[in-house]
Structure formats: structure tokens, C-alpha cells
Amino acid sequence: MLEIRNLHARIAEDGTEIIRGLNLTVKAGEVAAIMGPNGSGKSTLSYILSGRSDYEVTEGDILYNGESILELDPSERAAKGIFLAFQYPVEIPGVATMQFLKVALNEQRKFRGEDELTTPDFIRRVKEAAAKLQINRIC
């Protein structure tokens, strides 16, 4: 599903190299956590995956479902499911987390030519996913 091959990246503005030869494979159905101390490149990797222009990939490749995403703009990556979400969405006044997630999912569905989910259908799917993950409380 996600494969990062020998990724090297730097800050576009000043050329500071931040990632040097990162390799990572996350297969379909696997869950991966990127952990490390402050300054180790976790956020940088997230920004690069989502296509933020402040960072430049100087070597390597990022494959998502077998396709290189390096030439895709951020909106194309988001439509494929690669995007950054707010860690604390309650910081956006008036935007409920579930509404944010429903809009994000429906944008992906539109990109794939699928019908948008109604609110009841979306909530049902969230509850089904939560049950599979053994999560008791979703909102």
C-alpha cells in the first residue's frame, strides 16, 4: 500500500537536508506508527507525503498502491487518501470532527466517481469501523 524507497528530502527554502535515505513499507491492513524525538523528521515526513511545497524530495520515491505520488499535487494526493488532518479539530470553531471526516471521505468518493454518503450512512460506517477496532466511544 505505502512504500518509501531511499527517500532524501530537504527544506526547499534553505536546502537543509532533513531526511536521509528513509525506507518504509506498510502493507495493506497493517498499521504503522512513526515515533521519535522532536526534530527527528516525523512532521517533515507527513508534510512530504501530503505534498507540502516547503519540502523538496531530492532522491528516492514514494509509492502508494504501486503508483509514485511525487508528481501529484496535494489535492490529487488528498483525493487518493493521503492528506493531513488537524490533530485537534476542535480548534476550528464551528467544525465538528465527524463533519470534517464526512466531508473528507465524500471528497474521496467523488474523486473515485462514487456517490456521496449521507450523514446516517456515514455514521453507520463509522460505528462499524469502531466495532471492528473495538472502540467503544466515537464521539
C-alpha positions as CSV (number, residue, x, y, z in Angstrom):
1,M,0.0,0.0,0.0
2,L,2.7,2.6,1.0
3,E,6.3,2.1,0.1
4,I,9.0,4.7,0.7
5,R,12.3,3.9,-1.1
6,N,15.6,5.6,-0.2
7,L,13.8,9.0,0.5
8,H,16.0,12.0,0.8
9,A,14.4,15.4,1.4
10,R,15.3,18.9,2.3
11,I,13.7,22.2,3.2
12,A,13.1,24.0,0.0
13,E,13.9,27.5,1.3
14,D,17.4,26.9,2.7
15,G,18.4,23.5,1.4
16,T,18.8,21.9,4.9
17,E,18.6,18.1,4.4
18,I,16.2,16.5,6.9
19,I,15.5,13.0,5.7
20,R,18.5,10.9,4.5
21,G,17.7,7.5,3.0
22,L,14.4,6.6,4.6
23,N,12.9,3.2,3.6
24,L,9.5,2.1,4.8
25,T,6.9,-0.4,3.7
26,V,3.4,-0.6,5.1
27,K,1.3,-3.3,3.6
28,A,-2.5,-3.3,3.2
29,G,-4.1,-4.0,6.6
30,E,-1.0,-3.0,8.6
31,V,-0.8,-0.1,11.0
32,A,2.4,1.8,11.4
33,A,3.4,4.4,13.9
34,I,6.2,6.9,13.3
35,M,7.8,7.8,16.6
36,G,10.9,9.7,17.6
37,P,12.2,12.7,19.5
38,N,11.4,16.3,18.5
39,G,13.4,17.2,15.4
40,S,13.7,13.7,14.1
41,G,11.6,14.3,10.9
42,K,8.2,12.9,11.8
43,S,6.3,16.1,10.8
44,T,8.6,16.6,7.8
45,L,7.7,13.1,6.5
46,S,4.0,13.8,6.9
47,Y,4.4,17.1,5.0
48,I,6.3,15.4,2.2
49,L,3.7,12.6,1.9
50,S,0.9,15.2,1.6
51,G,2.8,17.2,-0.9
52,R,3.6,20.4,1.0
53,S,5.7,22.7,-1.2
54,D,8.1,23.7,1.7
55,Y,10.0,20.5,1.2
56,E,11.8,19.0,-1.7
57,V,12.5,15.4,-2.4
58,T,16.0,15.1,-3.7
59,E,16.2,11.3,-4.1
60,G,14.1,8.2,-3.8
61,D,10.4,7.6,-4.4
62,I,7.1,7.3,-2.6
63,L,4.7,4.7,-3.9
64,Y,1.0,4.5,-2.9
65,N,-0.8,1.4,-4.1
66,G,2.1,0.9,-6.6
67,E,1.9,4.4,-8.0
68,S,4.6,7.1,-7.4
69,I,2.9,10.1,-5.8
70,L,5.8,12.5,-6.1
71,E,4.4,14.3,-9.2
72,L,0.9,14.6,-7.8
73,D,-0.2,17.9,-6.3
74,P,-1.6,17.9,-2.8
75,S,-5.3,17.8,-3.9
76,E,-4.6,14.7,-6.0
77,R,-2.9,13.1,-3.1
78,A,-5.8,14.0,-0.8
79,A,-8.3,12.5,-3.2
80,K,-6.3,9.3,-3.0
81,G,-6.5,9.4,0.8
82,I,-3.1,11.0,1.6
83,F,-3.7,14.2,3.5
84,L,-3.0,15.9,6.8
85,A,-5.9,16.3,9.2
86,F,-5.9,18.6,12.2
87,Q,-4.6,16.9,15.4
88,Y,-7.1,18.9,17.4
89,P,-10.0,19.7,15.0
90,V,-11.9,21.3,17.8
91,E,-9.6,24.3,17.2
92,I,-11.6,25.2,14.2
93,P,-14.7,27.0,15.6
94,G,-18.0,25.5,14.3
95,V,-16.4,22.5,12.6
96,A,-17.3,19.2,14.3
97,T,-14.9,16.3,13.9
98,M,-17.4,14.0,12.4
99,Q,-18.5,16.6,9.9
100,F,-14.8,17.2,8.9
101,L,-14.3,13.4,8.4
102,K,-17.5,13.1,6.4
103,V,-16.6,15.9,4.1
104,A,-13.1,14.4,3.6
105,L,-14.5,10.9,2.8
106,N,-17.1,12.3,0.4
107,E,-14.4,14.3,-1.5
108,Q,-12.5,11.0,-2.0
109,R,-15.7,9.2,-3.1
110,K,-16.4,12.0,-5.6
111,F,-12.9,11.6,-7.0
112,R,-13.5,7.9,-7.5
113,G,-16.9,8.5,-9.2
114,E,-18.8,7.2,-6.2
115,D,-22.0,8.6,-4.7
116,E,-21.5,10.7,-1.5
117,L,-22.6,9.2,1.8
118,T,-25.5,10.7,3.7
119,T,-24.9,11.5,7.3
120,P,-26.8,8.4,8.6
121,D,-24.8,6.2,6.2
122,F,-21.5,7.8,7.3
123,I,-22.3,7.4,11.0
124,R,-23.2,3.7,10.4
125,R,-19.9,3.1,8.7
126,V,-18.0,4.9,11.5
127,K,-19.8,2.7,14.1
128,E,-19.0,-0.5,12.1
129,A,-15.3,0.5,11.8
130,A,-15.2,1.4,15.5
131,A,-16.7,-2.0,16.4
132,K,-14.0,-3.8,14.3
133,L,-11.3,-1.8,16.2
134,Q,-13.1,-2.4,19.5
135,I,-13.6,1.3,20.1
136,N,-16.5,1.9,22.5
137,R,-16.9,5.6,22.1
138,I,-16.7,7.5,18.8
139,C,-18.0,11.0,19.7
